[in-house]
Amino acid sequence: MLFNTSKCKVMHIGKSQKKYSYYMNNQQLEEVTQEKDLGILISHDLKVSQQCRSACTKGMRILGIINHTIVFRHPDMLRLYKSLV
């Protein structure tokens, strides 16, 4: 199986002082500070703040959609929100 070098990336984890360039099939790999894999954001410092921010934003978007589409406010709206989020 061949690697698609345009999709391969390099991430340095931790406080590494030396930065090396990595090559695959004579192409330099792109260096990134965060990458999304299987829906999870992984950052170079392994902190989850960006992942939490992303999940909160998605939940707030769904809540906004519910508030704009449902005219009649009912106590069951909380149940609807929890089931969608």
Buried (B, 14 or more C-beta within 10 A) or exposed (E): EEEEBEEEEBEBEEEEEEEEEEEEEEEEBEBEEEEEEEEEBBBBEEEEEBBEEBBEEEEEEEBEEBEEEEEEEEEEBEEEBEEEE
